[in-house]
Amino acid sequence: MRKIRYKKGKKVTPSFLEYTGIHKDVQTQMQLFVYDTDELTECSDTSFDQLEDSINLSKINWLNIHGLNNISLVKQVGDFLQADNFMLGDILNTTKRTRLDEYHDVLFFNIKSLLPVENSDNISVEQISFLLKNGILTSFQEKKSDFFLHIRERIRTHSGIVREKKADYLLYLLLDAIMENFYITIEAEEDKVEELINLTKTSTKLILLEQIEKHRDNFNFLKRSIIPLRDSLYSIKSMKDDNVFNAIEHDNYSFFDRLHQKSLELLEQIEYDLTSLEGASSYFFSAQSHKMNEVMKTLTVVSVFFMPLTFIVGVYGMNFDNMPELHWQYGYFIILGIMFFLFIGMVYYFKWKKWY
């Protein structure tokens, strides 16, 4: 999992832009869908010069950009959409938290997409940003992925109502696809946690506690990623009657309300999982304490068994001259017999008291 850290910018003017992500070797490419209910035009790899001629404002336009190393291209696209410079800065700065904003009729939305890393306890993080204006939805991805593959197929095959709706509905579908990744990540974490909880019931190895803390960190990271998303979606939900977001049609606010409900469900599930981990941690420490108590109990019983025997040996090891027992012919065997029966008697007494 990549830990989000604040990176102090090198900028000396507000126009300075810099990509701060880790996918610095991904070449910037653009894919364009232009469609309505009757027609679809798809450009799998287009340039900015071709872009201006391909976009049709009378239809829905979806421009997907993956790879953010070409700062000048990102700036050109931003200028074409008349997006403010702070939006472009947030697109390129992957340390920013999820946020929603609208400025000069441009709706800006960025979100963290999380997925589990295969054969690892880590979580991969990718920032995806959106600009929506005048029927043009532009998505910015750090790298090429198949998050939206099923949405592209729905557009190509005219499945559902996606080609009958405006670009804000397409934004809803893309956000919903990203939120599905949260479900996948949480489910993967829960499978690992369930296995971990079962192990804590049979083992008290210290590595189990380290794994518990690792998954606790993962769930807290998921929580920190979802909370600002919940707040952003609530902003849409709470302001629909005021028509604050001009880029979203009034009839489509209900779709974003569904996303808000999903974010609440995700947070509730994470809280439950954190509680389960807390229980596993408590059980681990209880098992450790019980094991230690059993060890101390065994040592105490052994010490009590040998305490009277040690006393007898100590008495007859003082070597005083006036000790008649030292001169008895069978004194040695008598003392050994007393010590033996004393030991056996203590064993039976402890068993009767169920002390071990």
C-alpha positions in Angstrom: 0.0 0.0 0.0 1.3 3.4 -1.0 1.2 5.8 2.0 -0.1 9.2 1.0 2.3 11.9 2.0 2.2 15.6 1.5 4.7 16.7 -1.1 5.8 20.3 -1.0 5.5 21.7 -4.5 8.4 23.3 -6.3 6.1 25.8 -7.8 6.9 29.5 -7.7 3.8 30.5 -9.6 0.2 29.1 -9.6 0.7 28.0 -13.2 3.4 25.4 -12.4 2.2 21.9 -12.8 3.9 18.6 -11.8 2.8 15.0 -11.8 3.6 13.5 -8.3 2.5 9.9 -8.9 4.6 6.8 -9.1 3.6 5.8 -12.7 6.2 8.0 -14.3 7.0 5.5 -17.1 3.4 5.3 -18.5 3.1 7.0 -21.8 0.1 9.4 -22.1 -2.6 8.2 -24.4 -6.2 9.4 -25.2 -9.3 7.5 -26.1 -12.4 9.2 -27.3 -16.1 8.0 -27.4 -18.6 10.2 -29.2 -22.1 8.8 -29.1 -25.8 9.4 -28.9 -28.8 7.0 -29.2 -28.2 6.4 -32.9 -24.4 6.7 -33.6 -21.1 5.9 -32.0 -17.6 7.0 -32.9 -14.7 5.5 -31.1 -11.1 6.7 -31.4 -8.7 4.4 -29.6 -5.7 6.6 -29.8 -6.1 10.2 -30.7 -4.0 13.4 -30.5 -5.1 16.8 -29.3 -5.2 18.2 -32.8 -7.6 15.3 -33.8 -9.5 15.8 -30.6 -10.8 19.3 -31.5 -12.1 18.0 -34.8 -13.6 14.8 -33.4 -15.6 16.2 -30.5 -19.3 16.9 -31.3 -21.0 19.1 -28.7 -24.4 17.9 -29.9 -23.6 14.4 -28.6 -22.0 12.8 -25.5 -18.2 12.9 -25.5 -16.1 10.7 -23.2 -12.4 11.4 -23.4 -10.3 9.0 -21.3 -6.7 9.9 -20.7 -4.3 7.4 -19.1 -0.8 8.3 -18.2 -0.2 11.8 -16.7 3.4 12.4 -17.7 2.6 14.7 -20.6 2.0 17.8 -18.6 1.6 20.0 -21.7 -1.2 17.7 -23.1 -3.0 17.8 -19.7 -2.7 21.6 -19.8 -4.1 21.7 -23.4 -7.1 19.6 -22.4 -7.7 21.7 -19.4 -7.6 24.9 -21.4 -9.9 23.4 -24.0 -12.5 22.7 -21.2 -11.7 26.1 -19.6 -10.8 24.3 -16.4 -9.2 26.3 -13.7 -5.5 25.7 -13.0 -6.1 24.5 -9.4 -8.2 21.6 -10.9 -5.3 20.6 -13.2 -2.9 20.8 -10.2 -5.2 18.4 -8.2 -5.3 16.0 -11.2 -1.6 15.8 -11.3 -1.0 15.8 -7.5 -1.9 12.3 -6.4 -1.4 13.1 -2.7 -4.7 15.1 -2.7 -7.7 13.7 -0.9 -11.0 13.0 -2.7 -12.8 16.2 -3.5 -15.7 17.6 -5.5 -15.9 21.2 -6.9 -17.5 23.2 -9.7 -16.0 26.4 -11.1 -16.9 28.2 -14.3 -19.5 25.4 -15.1 -16.7 22.8 -14.9 -17.5 20.0 -12.5 -14.3 18.5 -11.0 -14.2 15.2 -9.1 -11.2 13.2 -8.1 -11.2 9.8 -6.3 -8.8 7.1 -5.1 -9.3 3.7 -6.7 -8.1 0.9 -4.4 -7.5 -2.7 -5.3 -5.7 -5.6 -3.4 -2.3 -6.5 -4.6 -2.1 -10.2 -5.6 -0.2 -12.5 -3.2 0.3 -9.6 -0.8 -1.3 -7.8 2.1 -0.8 -4.4 0.4 -3.3 -2.3 -1.4 -2.6 -0.5 -4.7 -3.8 3.1 -5.0 -4.6 5.0 -8.2 -6.0 8.5 -8.4 -8.7 9.0 -11.0 -10.0 12.5 -11.8 -13.0 13.7 -13.9 -13.8 17.0 -15.6 -17.4 17.5 -16.8 -18.5 20.4 -19.0 -21.0 20.9 -21.9 -21.5 17.2 -22.6 -17.8 16.4 -22.4 -16.6 14.1 -19.7 -12.9 13.7 -19.4 -11.4 11.1 -17.1 -7.7 11.1 -16.1 -6.1 7.8 -15.0 -2.5 7.3 -13.9 -2.2 4.1 -15.8 -4.1 1.9 -18.2 -6.6 -0.4 -16.5 -9.8 -2.3 -17.1 -12.0 -0.5 -14.5 -14.3 0.8 -17.2 -14.2 -2.0 -19.6 -17.8 -3.1 -19.0 -18.9 0.5 -19.5 -17.2 0.7 -22.8 -18.9 -2.5 -23.9 -22.3 -1.1 -22.8 -21.7 1.9 -24.9 -20.6 -0.1 -27.9 -23.5 -2.6 -27.7 -26.1 0.0 -26.7 -26.9 -1.9 -23.5 -29.0 -0.2 -20.8 -29.7 3.5 -20.9 -26.2 4.8 -21.0 -26.5 6.1 -24.6 -29.9 7.7 -23.8 -28.5 9.7 -20.8 -26.3 12.7 -20.7 -22.6 12.8 -19.6 -23.5 13.2 -15.9 -25.0 9.7 -16.0 -21.8 8.4 -17.5 -19.9 10.1 -14.6 -22.2 8.2 -12.2 -21.4 4.9 -14.0 -17.6 5.5 -13.8 -17.8 6.4 -10.1 -19.9 3.4 -9.4 -17.3 1.2 -11.2 -14.6 2.7 -9.0 -16.6 2.1 -5.9 -17.0 -1.5 -6.8 -13.2 -1.8 -6.4 -13.7 -0.8 -2.7 -16.0 -3.8 -2.3 -13.5 -6.1 -4.0 -10.7 -4.7 -1.7 -12.8 -5.1 1.5 -13.9 -8.6 0.5 -10.2 -9.6 -0.1 -9.2 -8.1 3.3 -12.1 -9.9 5.1 -11.0 -13.3 3.6 -7.5 -12.7 5.0 -8.8 -11.5 8.3 -11.1 -14.5 8.7 -8.2 -16.8 8.1 -6.1 -14.8 10.6 -8.8 -15.0 13.3 -8.9 -18.7 12.9 -5.1 -18.9 13.3 -5.2 -16.8 16.5 -7.4 -19.5 18.1 -4.8 -22.2 17.6 -1.5 -20.3 17.7 0.0 -17.5 19.8 2.9 -16.7 17.4 3.9 -13.0 17.5 3.7 -12.8 13.7 -0.1 -13.1 13.9 -0.2 -9.9 15.9 1.9 -8.2 13.3 -0.5 -9.3 10.6 -3.5 -8.1 12.6 -1.9 -4.7 12.9 -1.2 -4.7 9.1 -4.8 -5.4 8.2 -6.0 -2.9 10.8 -3.8 -0.3 9.0 -5.4 -1.4 5.6 -8.9 -0.9 6.9 -8.1 2.5 8.4 -6.6 3.5 5.1 -9.8 2.3 3.3 -11.8 4.3 5.8 -9.7 7.5 5.2 -10.3 7.1 1.5 -14.0 6.6 1.7 -14.9 9.4 4.2 -14.0 12.3 1.8 -15.9 10.4 -1.0 -18.9 10.1 1.3 -18.7 13.8 2.0 -18.5 14.8 -1.6 -21.4 12.6 -2.6 -23.4 14.1 0.3 -22.7 17.5 -1.2 -24.4 16.4 -4.4 -27.3 14.8 -2.5 -27.9 17.8 -0.2 -27.7 20.5 -2.9 -29.9 18.9 -5.6 -32.9 21.2 -4.8 -30.7 24.3 -5.2 -29.3 23.2 -8.6 -25.8 24.1 -7.3 -24.1 21.7 -9.7 -25.1 22.9 -13.1 -23.4 20.0 -14.8 -25.8 17.5 -13.2 -29.3 17.2 -14.4 -32.0 17.2 -11.7 -33.4 13.8 -12.7 -29.9 12.2 -12.3 -29.3 13.3 -8.7 -30.9 10.1 -7.5 -28.1 8.1 -9.1 -25.5 9.9 -7.1 -27.7 9.4 -4.0 -27.2 5.7 -4.6 -23.5 6.2 -4.5 -23.8 8.0 -1.2 -25.7 5.1 0.2 -23.0 2.8 -1.0 -20.3 4.8 0.7 -22.3 4.6 4.0 -22.5 0.8 3.5 -18.8 0.6 2.9 -18.0 2.6 6.1 -20.3 0.4 8.2 -18.7 -2.7 6.9 -15.2 -1.3 7.6 -16.3 -0.4 11.2 -17.5 -4.0 11.6 -14.2 -5.4 10.3 -12.2 -3.1 12.6 -14.3 -4.4 15.5 -13.5 -8.0 14.4 -9.8 -7.2 14.3 -10.0 -5.6 17.7 -11.6 -8.8 19.0 -8.9 -10.9 17.4 -6.3 -8.7 19.0 -7.9 -9.0 22.4 -8.2 -12.8 22.0 -4.5 -13.0 21.0 -3.4 -11.2 24.2 -5.9 -13.2 26.3 -4.4 -16.4 24.8 -0.9 -15.2 25.5 -1.8 -14.3 29.1 -3.5 -17.7 29.5 -0.4 -19.5 28.2 1.8 -17.5 30.5 -0.5 -18.3 33.5 -0.3 -22.0 32.6 3.5 -21.8 32.6 3.5 -20.0 35.9 1.1 -22.5 37.4 3.3 -25.4 36.4 6.4 -23.7 37.8 4.6 -22.9 41.0 3.3 -26.5 41.4 6.8 -27.9 40.8 8.2 -25.4 43.3 5.7 -26.3 46.0 6.4 -30.0 45.5 10.1 -29.5 46.1 9.8 -26.9 48.9 9.3 -29.4 51.8 11.8 -31.8 50.3 14.3 -29.0 50.1 13.6 -28.0 53.7 14.2 -31.6 55.0 17.5 -31.8 53.0 18.5 -28.4 54.4 17.9 -29.5 58.0 19.9 -32.7 57.7 22.7 -30.9 55.8 23.5 -28.6 58.7 26.1 -31.1 60.1 25.6 -30.3 63.8 27.4 -32.7 66.2 24.3 -33.3 68.3 22.0 -34.8 65.6 21.0 -38.3 66.8 19.3 -39.2 63.4 22.7 -39.0 61.7 23.8 -42.1 63.7 20.7 -44.2 63.2 21.4 -47.3 61.1 18.3 -46.8 58.9 18.0 -43.1 59.3 18.9 -42.4 55.7 16.3 -44.8 54.3 13.6 -43.5 56.8 14.1 -39.9 55.6 14.0 -40.9 52.0 10.7 -42.8 52.7 9.3 -39.8 54.4 10.3 -37.5 51.5 8.8 -40.0 49.0 5.4 -40.3 50.8 5.3 -36.6 51.4 5.8 -36.0 47.7 3.1 -38.5 46.7 0.7 -37.1 49.3 1.1 -33.6 47.9 0.5 -34.9 44.4 -2.8 -36.5 45.4 -3.8 -33.4 47.5 -3.2 -31.1 44.5 -5.2 -33.4 42.2 -8.1 -33.5 44.8 -8.1 -29.7 44.9 -7.9 -29.7 41.1 -5.0 -27.2 41.2 -3.5 -28.8 38.1 
